[in-house]
């Protein structure tokens, strides 16, 4: 009685070193054959790695969005400069810089508001909140005016949260 090796099932892989007899031929893949790999049917086509580069921002739009970043902090706090910075940081060096500048200032003012509200138990808390409110208005307007003149504005005080 002689032992015979079992015939491999076509879906199984042969053990290493064994010839691939009885296995279906695999189509050549990879760039070595000069063909780009295509996803199987039914799968969405993936965009190229890195995506498409967005166009740079026009100078007039830079001015407008810089004004929004600075003056928007007066109305909605840190949300306006955050949205401007996240939307345009990769498209414009000016909006990247001015968005971060306004965002850092607004986050610093937010801390002053929180500290002021905590200290409202004593009179000093109300003064801190009032001073933060006045600083927000004055420096927001100064930043918006500088942006309207195409200048890069620097706030006189801020904590650098985002570098």
MIMIMI-616551 format. One record per residue: residue number from 1; residue in one letter; x, y, z of N, C-alpha, C in turn. Coordinates in steps of 0.02 Angstrom, whole numbers, plus 32768, in hexadecimal, padded with zeros to 4 digits. Example, Ala and Ser with C-alpha at 12.3 -4.5 7.8 and 13.67 -1.06 7.14 Angstrom:
# residues 2
seq: 1, type: A, nX: 8294, nY: 7EE4, nZ: 8186, caX: 8267, caY: 7F1F, caZ: 8186, cX: 8294, cY: 7F5B, cZ: 8186;
seq: 2, type: S, nX: 8282, nY: 7F90, nZ: 8162, caX: 82AC, caY: 7FCB, caZ: 8165, cX: 8285, cY: 8002, cZ: 818A;
***
This chain:
# residues 163
seq: 1, type: X, nX: 802A, nY: 7FC6, nZ: 8000, caX: 8000, caY: 8000, caZ: 8000, cX: 802D, cY: 803E, cZ: 8000;
seq: 2, type: X, nX: 8026, nY: 8067, nZ: 7FCE, caX: 804F, caY: 80A2, caZ: 7FC9, cX: 8026, cY: 80E0, cZ: 7FDC;
seq: 3, type: X, nX: 8048, nY: 810D, nZ: 7FFD, caX: 8025, caY: 8149, caZ: 8011, cX: 802A, cY: 817C, cZ: 7FD9;
seq: 4, type: X, nX: 7FF2, nY: 819C, nZ: 7FCC, caX: 7FF2, caY: 81D1, caZ: 7F99, cX: 7FE2, cY: 8213, cZ: 7FBB;
seq: 5, type: X, nX: 7FFF, nY: 8245, nZ: 7FA0, caX: 7FF2, caY: 8286, caZ: 7FBD, cX: 7FAC, cY: 829C, cZ: 7FA8;
seq: 6, type: X, nX: 7F89, nY: 82BA, nZ: 7FD6, caX: 7F44, caY: 82D0, caZ: 7FC3, cX: 7F48, cY: 8308, cZ: 7F90;
seq: 7, type: X, nX: 7F18, nY: 8305, nZ: 7F64, caX: 7F14, caY: 8338, caZ: 7F30, cX: 7EFE, cY: 837B, cZ: 7F51;
seq: 8, type: X, nX: 7F24, nY: 83B1, nZ: 7F46, caX: 7F11, caY: 83F1, caZ: 7F66, cX: 7ED1, cY: 840D, cZ: 7F48;
seq: 9, type: X, nX: 7EAB, nY: 842B, nZ: 7F73, caX: 7E6D, caY: 844B, caZ: 7F5D, cX: 7E81, cY: 848C, cZ: 7F3A;
seq: 10, type: X, nX: 7E60, nY: 84A0, nZ: 7F04, caX: 7E75, caY: 84DC, caZ: 7EE0, cX: 7E75, cY: 851C, cZ: 7F0A;
seq: 11, type: X, nX: 7E4B, nY: 8521, nZ: 7F3E, caX: 7E4B, caY: 855E, caZ: 7F66, cX: 7E84, cY: 8560, cZ: 7F99;
seq: 12, type: X, nX: 7EA4, nY: 8527, nZ: 7FA6, caX: 7EDA, caY: 8525, caZ: 7FD7, cX: 7F1C, cY: 8538, cZ: 7FB7;
seq: 13, type: X, nX: 7F4A, nY: 854E, nZ: 7FDF, caX: 7F8D, caY: 855D, caZ: 7FC7, cX: 7FB9, cY: 8520, cZ: 7FD1;
seq: 14, type: X, nX: 7FE7, nY: 8512, nZ: 7FA2, caX: 8013, caY: 84D8, caZ: 7FA9, cX: 8046, cY: 84E5, cZ: 7FE0;
seq: 15, type: X, nX: 805F, nY: 84B2, nZ: 7FFF, caX: 8094, caY: 84BB, caZ: 8030, cX: 80D1, cY: 84D8, cZ: 800E;
seq: 16, type: X, nX: 80FB, nY: 84FB, nZ: 8033, caX: 8137, caY: 8518, caZ: 8015, cX: 8162, cY: 84E2, cZ: 7FF5;
seq: 17, type: X, nX: 817D, nY: 84F2, nZ: 7FBB, caX: 81A9, caY: 84C4, caZ: 7F98, cX: 8185, cY: 8494, cZ: 7F6A;
seq: 18, type: X, nX: 8145, nY: 848F, nZ: 7F6E, caX: 811E, caY: 8462, caZ: 7F44, cX: 810B, cY: 8485, cZ: 7F03;
seq: 19, type: X, nX: 8109, nY: 8462, nZ: 7ECC, caX: 80F4, caY: 8482, caZ: 7E8E, cX: 80AA, cY: 8494, cZ: 7E92;
seq: 20, type: X, nX: 8096, nY: 84C6, nZ: 7E6C, caX: 8051, caY: 84DD, caZ: 7E6F, cX: 8026, cY: 84BB, cZ: 7E3B;
seq: 21, type: X, nX: 8025, nY: 847A, nZ: 7E3C, caX: 7FFC, caY: 8455, caZ: 7E0C, cX: 7FB5, cY: 8452, cZ: 7E26;
seq: 22, type: X, nX: 7F86, nY: 845A, nZ: 7DFB, caX: 7F40, caY: 8456, caZ: 7E0E, cX: 7F25, cY: 8498, cZ: 7E2A;
seq: 23, type: X, nX: 7F4F, nY: 84CB, nZ: 7E2C, caX: 7F38, caY: 850B, caZ: 7E45, cX: 7F27, cY: 8538, cZ: 7E0B;
seq: 24, type: X, nX: 7EF4, nY: 8563, nZ: 7E15, caX: 7EE4, caY: 8591, caZ: 7DDE, cX: 7F1A, cY: 85C6, cZ: 7DD7;
seq: 25, type: X, nX: 7F23, nY: 85DB, nZ: 7D9B, caX: 7F55, caY: 860D, caZ: 7D8C, cX: 7F3E, cY: 8650, cZ: 7DA8;
seq: 26, type: X, nX: 7F6A, nY: 8673, nZ: 7DCB, caX: 7F5B, caY: 86B5, caZ: 7DE5, cX: 7F6E, cY: 86E8, cZ: 7DAF;
seq: 27, type: X, nX: 7F44, nY: 8719, nZ: 7DA4, caX: 7F57, caY: 874C, caZ: 7D73, cX: 7F92, cY: 8775, cZ: 7D8E;
seq: 28, type: X, nX: 7FBE, nY: 878A, nZ: 7D62, caX: 7FF7, caY: 87B1, caZ: 7D79, cX: 7FDE, cY: 87F3, cZ: 7D96;
seq: 29, type: X, nX: 7FFD, nY: 8807, nZ: 7DCE, caX: 7FEC, caY: 8846, caZ: 7DEE, cX: 802A, cY: 886E, cZ: 7DFB;
seq: 30, type: X, nX: 8020, nY: 88AF, nZ: 7E0B, caX: 8059, caY: 88D8, caZ: 7E1D, cX: 8071, cY: 8902, cZ: 7DE3;
seq: 31, type: X, nX: 809D, nY: 892F, nZ: 7DF3, caX: 80B7, caY: 895D, caZ: 7DC1, cX: 80EE, cY: 893C, cZ: 7D97;
seq: 32, type: X, nX: 8106, nY: 8901, nZ: 7DAC, caX: 813C, caY: 88E2, caZ: 7D87, cX: 8125, cY: 88CB, cZ: 7D42;
seq: 33, type: X, nX: 80E4, nY: 88BD, nZ: 7D3A, caX: 80CB, caY: 88AA, caZ: 7CF9, cX: 80B4, cY: 88E6, cZ: 7CD1;
seq: 34, type: X, nX: 80B8, nY: 8923, nZ: 7CEE, caX: 80A4, caY: 895E, caZ: 7CCA, cX: 805A, cY: 896D, cZ: 7CCF;
seq: 35, type: X, nX: 8036, nY: 8947, nZ: 7CF8, caX: 7FEE, caY: 8952, caZ: 7CFF, cX: 7FE0, cY: 896F, cZ: 7D44;
seq: 36, type: X, nX: 7FB5, nY: 89A1, nZ: 7D47, caX: 7FA1, caY: 89BC, caZ: 7D87, cX: 7F6B, cY: 8990, cZ: 7DA5;
seq: 37, type: X, nX: 7F6F, nY: 8983, nZ: 7DE6, caX: 7F3D, caY: 895A, caZ: 7E06, cX: 7EFC, cY: 8980, cZ: 7E0A;
seq: 38, type: X, nX: 7EC7, nY: 8960, nZ: 7DF7, caX: 7E85, caY: 897D, caZ: 7DFA, cX: 7E5F, cY: 895B, cZ: 7E33;
seq: 39, type: X, nX: 7E35, nY: 8982, nZ: 7E57, caX: 7E0E, caY: 8962, caZ: 7E8C, cX: 7DDB, cY: 8932, cZ: 7E6E;
seq: 40, type: X, nX: 7DC8, nY: 88FF, nZ: 7E92, caX: 7D95, caY: 88D0, caZ: 7E78, cX: 7D55, cY: 88F7, cZ: 7E6A;
seq: 41, type: X, nX: 7D2D, nY: 88DA, nZ: 7E3D, caX: 7CEF, caY: 88FC, caZ: 7E2B, cX: 7CC3, cY: 8902, cZ: 7E68;
seq: 42, type: X, nX: 7CA0, nY: 893A, nZ: 7E6C, caX: 7C74, caY: 8945, caZ: 7EA4, cX: 7C93, cY: 896F, cZ: 7EDB;
seq: 43, type: X, nX: 7CD6, nY: 8979, nZ: 7ED8, caX: 7CF9, caY: 89A2, caZ: 7F09, cX: 7D04, cY: 89E8, cZ: 7EEC;
seq: 44, type: X, nX: 7CFC, nY: 8A1B, nZ: 7F16, caX: 7D07, caY: 8A5F, caZ: 7EFC, cX: 7D50, cY: 8A6B, cZ: 7EEB;
seq: 45, type: X, nX: 7D5B, nY: 8A94, nZ: 7EBA, caX: 7D9E, caY: 8AA7, caZ: 7EA6, cX: 7DBC, cY: 8AD6, cZ: 7EDB;
seq: 46, type: X, nX: 7DF6, nY: 8AC8, nZ: 7EF3, caX: 7E17, caY: 8AF1, caZ: 7F26, cX: 7E3A, cY: 8B2C, cZ: 7F05;
seq: 47, type: X, nX: 7E35, nY: 8B68, nZ: 7F24, caX: 7E5A, caY: 8BA1, caZ: 7F07, cX: 7EA4, cY: 8B96, cZ: 7F0F;
seq: 48, type: X, nX: 7ECD, nY: 8BB6, nZ: 7EE6, caX: 7F15, caY: 8BAE, caZ: 7EED, cX: 7F2C, cY: 8BC5, cZ: 7F31;
seq: 49, type: X, nX: 7F61, nY: 8BA6, nZ: 7F49, caX: 7F7A, caY: 8BB5, caZ: 7F8B, cX: 7F8E, cY: 8BFE, cZ: 7F90;
seq: 50, type: X, nX: 7F7A, nY: 8C1E, nZ: 7FC6, caX: 7F89, caY: 8C65, caZ: 7FCE, cX: 7F52, cY: 8C91, cZ: 7FB3;
seq: 51, type: X, nX: 7F22, nY: 8C76, nZ: 7F8E, caX: 7EEA, caY: 8C9D, caZ: 7F74, cX: 7F02, cY: 8CD1, cZ: 7F43;
seq: 52, type: X, nX: 7ED3, nY: 8CF9, nZ: 7F2D, caX: 7EE5, caY: 8D2E, caZ: 7EFF, cX: 7EF2, cY: 8D6D, cZ: 7F26;
seq: 53, type: X, nX: 7F23, nY: 8D93, nZ: 7F11, caX: 7F34, caY: 8DD1, caZ: 7F33, cX: 7EFF, cY: 8E05, cZ: 7F26;
seq: 54, type: X, nX: 7EED, nY: 8E28, nZ: 7F5B, caX: 7EBC, caY: 8E5E, caZ: 7F54, cX: 7EDF, cY: 8E9B, cZ: 7F37;
seq: 55, type: X, nX: 7EBA, nY: 8EC3, nZ: 7F11, caX: 7EDA, caY: 8EFF, caZ: 7EF4, cX: 7EEA, cY: 8F31, cZ: 7F2B;
seq: 56, type: X, nX: 7F1D, nY: 8F5A, nZ: 7F20, caX: 7F2D, caY: 8F8E, caZ: 7F52, cX: 7EF5, cY: 8FC2, cZ: 7F56;
seq: 57, type: X, nX: 7EF4, nY: 8FE5, nZ: 7F8D, caX: 7EC0, caY: 9017, caZ: 7F99, cX: 7ED4, cY: 9059, cZ: 7F78;
seq: 58, type: X, nX: 7EA5, nY: 9079, nZ: 7F59, caX: 7EB1, caY: 90BA, caZ: 7F39, cX: 7EBF, cY: 90EE, cZ: 7F6F;
seq: 59, type: X, nX: 7EE8, nY: 9121, nZ: 7F5F, caX: 7EF8, caY: 9155, caZ: 7F91, cX: 7EBB, cY: 9177, cZ: 7FAF;
seq: 60, type: X, nX: 7E88, nY: 9184, nZ: 7F86, caX: 7E4C, caY: 91A4, caZ: 7FA1, cX: 7E28, cY: 9177, cZ: 7FD2;
seq: 61, type: X, nX: 7E28, nY: 9135, nZ: 7FC4, caX: 7E09, caY: 9106, caZ: 7FF2, cX: 7E32, cY: 9100, cZ: 8032;
seq: 62, type: X, nX: 7E75, nY: 9103, nZ: 802C, caX: 7E9F, caY: 9101, caZ: 8067, cX: 7E8F, cY: 913B, cZ: 8096;
seq: 63, type: X, nX: 7E86, nY: 9176, nZ: 8079, caX: 7E76, caY: 91B1, caZ: 80A0, cX: 7E33, cY: 91A7, cZ: 80C4;
seq: 64, type: X, nX: 7E01, nY: 9190, nZ: 809E, caX: 7DBE, caY: 9186, caZ: 80BB, cX: 7DBF, cY: 9154, cZ: 80F4;
seq: 65, type: X, nX: 7DE0, nY: 911A, nZ: 80E9, caX: 7DE0, caY: 90E6, caZ: 811D, cX: 7E0C, cY: 90FA, cZ: 8158;
seq: 66, type: X, nX: 7E3E, nY: 9123, nZ: 814D, caX: 7E65, caY: 913D, caZ: 8186, cX: 7E3A, cY: 916A, cZ: 81B1;
seq: 67, type: X, nX: 7E12, nY: 9194, nZ: 8191, caX: 7DE4, caY: 91C0, caZ: 81B6, cX: 7DB2, cY: 9196, cZ: 81DD;
seq: 68, type: X, nX: 7D98, nY: 9161, nZ: 81BD, caX: 7D68, caY: 9135, caZ: 81E0, cX: 7D89, cY: 9113, cZ: 821C;
seq: 69, type: X, nX: 7DC7, nY: 90FE, nZ: 8215, caX: 7DE9, caY: 90DC, caZ: 824C, cX: 7DF1, cY: 910B, cZ: 8288;
seq: 70, type: X, nX: 7E03, nY: 914A, nZ: 827B, caX: 7E0E, caY: 9179, caZ: 82B2, cX: 7DCC, cY: 9194, cZ: 82CE;
seq: 71, type: X, nX: 7DA0, nY: 91AD, nZ: 82A3, caX: 7D62, caY: 91CB, caZ: 82BA, cX: 7D2F, cY: 9197, cZ: 82D0;
seq: 72, type: X, nX: 7D32, nY: 915C, nZ: 82B4, caX: 7D03, caY: 9128, caZ: 82C7, cX: 7D0A, cY: 9113, cZ: 830F;
seq: 73, type: X, nX: 7D46, nY: 911C, nZ: 832B, caX: 7D51, caY: 910C, caZ: 8371, cX: 7D28, cY: 9137, cZ: 839F;
seq: 74, type: X, nX: 7D16, nY: 9173, nZ: 838A, caX: 7CEC, caY: 919F, caZ: 83B2, cX: 7CA7, cY: 9181, cZ: 83BB;
seq: 75, type: X, nX: 7C8C, nY: 9164, nZ: 8386, caX: 7C48, caY: 914A, caZ: 8387, cX: 7C43, cY: 9102, cZ: 83A0;
seq: 76, type: X, nX: 7C6F, nY: 90D6, nZ: 8388, caX: 7C67, caY: 908F, caZ: 8397, cX: 7CA3, cY: 9071, cZ: 83BA;
seq: 77, type: X, nX: 7CD0, nY: 909A, nZ: 83D4, caX: 7D09, caY: 907F, caZ: 83F9, cX: 7D3B, cY: 905B, cZ: 83CD;
seq: 78, type: X, nX: 7D52, nY: 9023, nZ: 83E6, caX: 7D87, caY: 8FFF, caZ: 83C3, cX: 7D6F, cY: 8FD9, cZ: 8386;
seq: 79, type: X, nX: 7D2E, nY: 8FD3, nZ: 837B, caX: 7D14, caY: 8FAB, caZ: 8343, cX: 7D26, cY: 8FCA, cZ: 82FF;
seq: 80, type: X, nX: 7D20, nY: 900B, nZ: 82F8, caX: 7D2E, caY: 902B, caZ: 82B7, cX: 7D77, cY: 9020, cZ: 82A2;
seq: 81, type: X, nX: 7DA8, nY: 9031, nZ: 82CD, caX: 7DED, caY: 9025, caZ: 82B6, cX: 7DFD, cY: 8FDB, cZ: 82AE;
seq: 82, type: X, nX: 7DDD, nY: 8FB0, nZ: 82D5, caX: 7DE9, caY: 8F68, caZ: 82CE, cX: 7DD1, cY: 8F50, cZ: 828A;
seq: 83, type: X, nX: 7D96, nY: 8F64, nZ: 8276, caX: 7D7B, caY: 8F4F, caZ: 8235, cX: 7DA5, cY: 8F6B, cZ: 81FC;
seq: 84, type: X, nX: 7DB8, nY: 8FAA, nZ: 8200, caX: 7DE1, caY: 8FC8, caZ: 81CB, cX: 7E24, cY: 8FA4, cZ: 81C7;
seq: 85, type: X, nX: 7E44, nY: 8F99, nZ: 8200, caX: 7E86, caY: 8F78, caZ: 8200, cX: 7E82, cY: 8F31, cZ: 81E5;
seq: 86, type: X, nX: 7E51, nY: 8F0A, nZ: 81FC, caX: 7E4B, caY: 8EC5, caZ: 81E4, cX: 7E3A, cY: 8EC1, cZ: 819A;
seq: 87, type: X, nX: 7E13, nY: 8EF1, nZ: 8181, caX: 7DFF, caY: 8EF0, caZ: 813B, cX: 7E36, cY: 8F06, cZ: 810B;
seq: 88, type: X, nX: 7E61, nY: 8F34, nZ: 8121, caX: 7E90, caY: 8F53, caZ: 80F2, cX: 7ED9, cY: 8F4A, cZ: 8104;
seq: 89, type: X, nX: 7EE9, nY: 8F26, nZ: 8138, caX: 7F2F, caY: 8F22, caZ: 814E, cX: 7F5D, cY: 8F03, cZ: 811A;
seq: 90, type: X, nX: 7F43, nY: 8ED6, nZ: 80F1, caX: 7F6D, caY: 8EB4, caZ: 80BF, cX: 7F6E, cY: 8ED9, cZ: 807C;
seq: 91, type: X, nX: 7F45, nY: 8F0C, nZ: 8076, caX: 7F3F, caY: 8F2F, caZ: 8036, cX: 7F5E, cY: 8F74, cZ: 8036;
seq: 92, type: X, nX: 7F6C, nY: 8F90, nZ: 8072, caX: 7F85, caY: 8FD4, caZ: 8075, cX: 7FB0, cY: 8FDD, cZ: 80B3;
seq: 93, type: X, nX: 7FED, nY: 8FF3, nZ: 80A9, caX: 801A, caY: 8FFF, caZ: 80E1, cX: 8000, cY: 9037, cZ: 810D;
seq: 94, type: X, nX: 7FE3, nY: 906A, nZ: 80EE, caX: 7FC8, caY: 90A1, caZ: 8115, cX: 7F8E, cY: 908B, cZ: 8141;
seq: 95, type: X, nX: 7F5F, nY: 9064, nZ: 8126, caX: 7F26, caY: 904E, caZ: 814E, cX: 7F3B, cY: 901A, cZ: 8182;
seq: 96, type: X, nX: 7F6F, nY: 8FF4, nZ: 8173, caX: 7F89, caY: 8FC6, caZ: 81A5, cX: 7FA4, cY: 8FEE, cZ: 81E1;
seq: 97, type: X, nX: 7FCB, nY: 9021, nZ: 81D3, caX: 7FE9, caY: 9049, caZ: 8208, cX: 7FB4, cY: 9072, cZ: 822E;
seq: 98, type: X, nX: 7F8A, nY: 9096, nZ: 8209, caX: 7F59, caY: 90C1, caZ: 822A, cX: 7F21, cY: 9099, cZ: 824D;
seq: 99, type: X, nX: 7F10, nY: 9060, nZ: 8231, caX: 7EDF, caY: 9035, caZ: 8252, cX: 7EFA, cY: 901B, cZ: 8295;
seq: 100, type: X, nX: 7F39, nY: 9006, nZ: 8295, caX: 7F58, caY: 8FEF, caZ: 82D4, cX: 7F5E, cY: 9028, cZ: 8305;
seq: 101, type: X, nX: 7F71, nY: 9062, nZ: 82ED, caX: 7F79, caY: 909C, caZ: 8319, cX: 7F37, cY: 90AD, cZ: 833B;
seq: 102, type: X, nX: 7F01, nY: 90B3, nZ: 8314, caX: 7EC0, caY: 90C3, caZ: 8330, cX: 7EA6, cY: 908C, cZ: 835D;
seq: 103, type: X, nX: 7EB2, nY: 904D, nZ: 8349, caX: 7E9B, caY: 9015, caZ: 8372, cX: 7EBF, cY: 9013, cZ: 83B5;
seq: 104, type: X, nX: 7F01, nY: 901D, nZ: 83B5, caX: 7F26, caY: 901E, caZ: 83F5, cX: 7F0D, cY: 9056, cZ: 8422;
seq: 105, type: X, nX: 7EFF, nY: 9090, nZ: 8406, caX: 7EE6, caY: 90C8, caZ: 842E, cX: 7EA1, cY: 90B7, cZ: 844A;
seq: 106, type: X, nX: 7E76, nY: 909B, nZ: 8422, caX: 7E32, caY: 908B, caZ: 8439, cX: 7E33, cY: 9054, cZ: 846E;
seq: 107, type: X, nX: 7E60, nY: 9025, nZ: 8469, caX: 7E66, caY: 8FF1, caZ: 849D, cX: 7E80, cY: 900F, cZ: 84DE;
seq: 108, type: X, nX: 7EAE, nY: 903F, nZ: 84D8, caX: 7EC6, caY: 9062, caZ: 8514, cX: 7E8E, cY: 9089, cZ: 8535;
seq: 109, type: X, nX: 7E65, nY: 90AB, nZ: 850D, caX: 7E2C, caY: 90D0, caZ: 8528, cX: 7DF9, cY: 90A0, cZ: 8547;
seq: 110, type: X, nX: 7DF0, nY: 9066, nZ: 8529, caX: 7DC2, caY: 9034, caZ: 8545, cX: 7DD8, cY: 9020, cZ: 858B;
seq: 111, type: X, nX: 7E19, nY: 9016, nZ: 8594, caX: 7E33, caY: 9006, caZ: 85D7, cX: 7E24, cY: 903F, cZ: 8608;
seq: 112, type: X, nX: 7E2C, nY: 907E, nZ: 85F1, caX: 7E1D, caY: 90B7, caZ: 861C, cX: 7DD3, cY: 90B8, cZ: 862F;
seq: 113, type: X, nX: 7DA8, nY: 90A9, nZ: 85FF, caX: 7D60, caY: 90A6, caZ: 860E, cX: 7D51, cY: 9070, cZ: 8643;
seq: 114, type: X, nX: 7D6E, nY: 9035, nZ: 863A, caX: 7D62, caY: 8FFE, caZ: 8669, cX: 7D7B, cY: 9011, cZ: 86AF;
seq: 115, type: X, nX: 7DB7, nY: 902B, nZ: 86B3, caX: 7DD2, caY: 9040, caZ: 86F4, cX: 7DA6, cY: 9077, cZ: 8712;
seq: 116, type: X, nX: 7D91, nY: 90A6, nZ: 86E9, caX: 7D67, caY: 90DD, caZ: 8701, cX: 7D25, cY: 90C3, cZ: 871C;
seq: 117, type: X, nX: 7D06, nY: 9095, nZ: 86F8, caX: 7CC5, caY: 907B, caZ: 870F, cX: 7CCE, cY: 9052, cZ: 874F;
seq: 118, type: X, nX: 7D05, nY: 902F, nZ: 8755, caX: 7D11, caY: 900A, caZ: 8793, cX: 7D1A, cY: 903A, cZ: 87CE;
seq: 119, type: X, nX: 7D3B, nY: 9072, nZ: 87C1, caX: 7D49, caY: 90A2, caZ: 87F6, cX: 7D11, cY: 90D6, cZ: 87FF;
seq: 120, type: X, nX: 7CD6, nY: 90CA, nZ: 87E2, caX: 7CA0, caY: 90FA, caZ: 87ED, cX: 7C87, cY: 90FA, cZ: 8835;
seq: 121, type: X, nX: 7C9A, nY: 90C9, nZ: 885B, caX: 7C88, caY: 90C7, caZ: 88A2, cX: 7CA5, cY: 9105, cZ: 88C5;
seq: 122, type: X, nX: 7CDD, nY: 911B, nZ: 88AC, caX: 7CFB, caY: 9158, caZ: 88C7, cX: 7CF9, cY: 918C, cZ: 8890;
seq: 123, type: X, nX: 7D00, nY: 91CA, nZ: 88A0, caX: 7CF8, caY: 9201, caZ: 8870, cX: 7D29, cY: 91FD, cZ: 8836;
seq: 124, type: X, nX: 7D63, nY: 91E2, nZ: 8841, caX: 7D97, caY: 91E1, caZ: 880D, cX: 7D81, cY: 91B9, cZ: 87CF;
seq: 125, type: X, nX: 7D57, nY: 9187, nZ: 87D7, caX: 7D40, caY: 915F, caZ: 879E, cX: 7D1B, cY: 9187, cZ: 876B;
seq: 126, type: X, nX: 7CEF, nY: 91B4, nZ: 8782, caX: 7CCA, caY: 91DF, caZ: 8754, cX: 7CF8, cY: 920D, cZ: 872E;
seq: 127, type: X, nX: 7D2C, nY: 9225, nZ: 874F, caX: 7D5C, caY: 9251, caZ: 872E, cX: 7D84, cY: 922B, cZ: 86F9;
seq: 128, type: X, nX: 7D95, nY: 91ED, nZ: 8707, caX: 7DBA, caY: 91C4, caZ: 86D6, cX: 7D90, cY: 91B7, cZ: 8699;
seq: 129, type: X, nX: 7D50, nY: 91A5, nZ: 86A3, caX: 7D23, caY: 9199, caZ: 866A, cX: 7D1B, cY: 91D8, cZ: 8640;
seq: 130, type: X, nX: 7D12, nY: 9211, nZ: 8661, caX: 7D0A, caY: 9251, caZ: 863D, cX: 7D4A, cY: 9262, cZ: 8616;
seq: 131, type: X, nX: 7D83, nY: 9259, nZ: 8635, caX: 7DC3, caY: 9267, caZ: 8613, cX: 7DCD, cY: 9239, cZ: 85D7;
seq: 132, type: X, nX: 7DBB, nY: 91F9, nZ: 85DD, caX: 7DC2, caY: 91CA, caZ: 85A5, cX: 7D93, cY: 91DE, cZ: 856C;
seq: 133, type: X, nX: 7D57, nY: 91F5, nZ: 857D, caX: 7D27, caY: 920A, caZ: 854B, cX: 7D41, cY: 9247, cZ: 8525;
seq: 134, type: X, nX: 7D5B, nY: 9278, nZ: 854A, caX: 7D76, caY: 92B5, caZ: 852B, cX: 7DB2, cY: 92A4, cZ: 84FF;
seq: 135, type: X, nX: 7DDE, nY: 9279, nZ: 8517, caX: 7E18, caY: 9265, caZ: 84EE, cX: 7E03, cY: 9241, cZ: 84AF;
seq: 136, type: X, nX: 7DD0, nY: 9217, nZ: 84B3, caX: 7DB7, caY: 91F4, caZ: 8478, cX: 7DA0, cY: 9225, cZ: 8443;
seq: 137, type: X, nX: 7D7A, nY: 9257, nZ: 8458, caX: 7D60, caY: 9288, caZ: 8429, cX: 7D97, cY: 92B3, cZ: 840C;
seq: 138, type: X, nX: 7DC1, nY: 92CF, nZ: 8437, caX: 7DF5, caY: 92FD, caZ: 841F, cX: 7E27, cY: 92D9, cZ: 83F1;
seq: 139, type: X, nX: 7E42, nY: 92A1, nZ: 8408, caX: 7E76, caY: 927F, caZ: 83E0, cX: 7E58, cY: 925C, cZ: 83A3;
seq: 140, type: X, nX: 7E1A, nY: 9247, nZ: 83A7, caX: 7DF9, caY: 922A, caZ: 836C, cX: 7DF0, cY: 925E, cZ: 8335;
seq: 141, type: X, nX: 7DDC, nY: 929B, nZ: 8349, caX: 7DD5, caY: 92D1, caZ: 8318, cX: 7E19, cY: 92E5, cZ: 82FC;
seq: 142, type: X, nX: 7E4B, nY: 92EB, nZ: 8327, caX: 7E8E, caY: 92FC, caZ: 830E, cX: 7EA8, cY: 92C7, cZ: 82DE;
seq: 143, type: X, nX: 7E9D, nY: 9287, nZ: 82ED, caX: 7EB2, caY: 9251, caZ: 82C0, cX: 7E8E, cY: 9253, cZ: 827E;
seq: 144, type: X, nX: 7E4C, nY: 9261, nZ: 8280, caX: 7E25, caY: 9265, caZ: 8242, cX: 7E3A, cY: 92A0, cZ: 8218;
seq: 145, type: X, nX: 7E49, nY: 92D9, nZ: 8238, caX: 7E5F, caY: 9314, caZ: 8213, cX: 7EA4, cY: 9307, cZ: 81F3;
seq: 146, type: X, nX: 7ED1, nY: 92E6, nZ: 8217, caX: 7F12, caY: 92D6, caZ: 81FA, cX: 7F0A, cY: 92A6, cZ: 81BF;
seq: 147, type: X, nX: 7EDE, nY: 9275, nZ: 81C6, caX: 7ED2, caY: 9246, caZ: 8190, cX: 7EB4, cY: 9269, cZ: 8153;
seq: 148, type: X, nX: 7E8A, nY: 929A, nZ: 815E, caX: 7E6D, caY: 92BE, caZ: 8125, cX: 7EA2, cY: 92E7, cZ: 80FF;
seq: 149, type: X, nX: 7ED9, nY: 92F9, nZ: 8122, caX: 7F11, caY: 931D, caZ: 8101, cX: 7F46, cY: 92EC, cZ: 80E7;
seq: 150, type: X, nX: 7F36, nY: 92AC, nZ: 80E7, caX: 7F64, caY: 9277, caZ: 80D1, cX: 7FA2, cY: 9272, cZ: 80FE;
seq: 151, type: X, nX: 7F9B, nY: 927F, nZ: 813D, caX: 7FD1, caY: 9278, caZ: 816D, cX: 7FC6, cY: 9239, cZ: 8197;
seq: 152, type: X, nX: 7FFD, nY: 921D, nZ: 81AE, caX: 7FFA, caY: 91E2, caZ: 81D9, cX: 7FF9, cY: 91FD, cZ: 8221;
seq: 153, type: X, nX: 7FC4, nY: 91EF, nZ: 8246, caX: 7FBA, caY: 920B, caZ: 8289, cX: 7FD6, cY: 91DC, cZ: 82BE;
seq: 154, type: X, nX: 7FF4, nY: 91F9, nZ: 82F1, caX: 800C, caY: 91D4, caZ: 832C, cX: 7FE9, cY: 91F0, cZ: 8369;
seq: 155, type: X, nX: 7FC9, nY: 91C4, nZ: 838F, caX: 7FA8, caY: 91D9, caZ: 83CD, cX: 7FDD, cY: 91E8, cZ: 8401;
seq: 156, type: X, nX: 7FD0, nY: 921A, nZ: 842D, caX: 8003, caY: 922C, caZ: 845E, cX: 800E, cY: 91F7, cZ: 8494;
seq: 157, type: X, nX: 7FDB, nY: 91CE, nZ: 84A0, caX: 7FE4, caY: 9197, caZ: 84D0, cX: 7FBB, cY: 915B, cZ: 84B9;
seq: 158, type: X, nX: 7FD6, nY: 9121, nZ: 84C5, caX: 7FB3, caY: 90E3, caZ: 84B5, cX: 7FDE, cY: 90A9, cZ: 84CD;
seq: 159, type: X, nX: 7FBF, nY: 9071, nZ: 84D9, caX: 7FE4, caY: 9034, caZ: 84E8, cX: 7FE7, cY: 900D, cZ: 84A6;
seq: 160, type: X, nX: 8022, nY: 8FF5, nZ: 8494, caX: 802B, caY: 8FD0, caZ: 8455, cX: 8016, cY: 8F87, cZ: 845F;
seq: 161, type: X, nX: 7FD6, nY: 8F79, nZ: 8453, caX: 7FBE, caY: 8F34, caZ: 8456, cX: 7FCF, cY: 8F0F, cZ: 8415;
seq: 162, type: X, nX: 7FC6, nY: 8F31, nZ: 83DE, caX: 7FD3, caY: 8F14, caZ: 839B, cX: 800E, cY: 8F3A, cZ: 837D;
seq: 163, type: X, nX: 8042, nY: 8F14, nZ: 836C, caX: 807F, caY: 8F33, caZ: 8351, cX: 8083, cY: 8F2D, cZ: 8307;
***
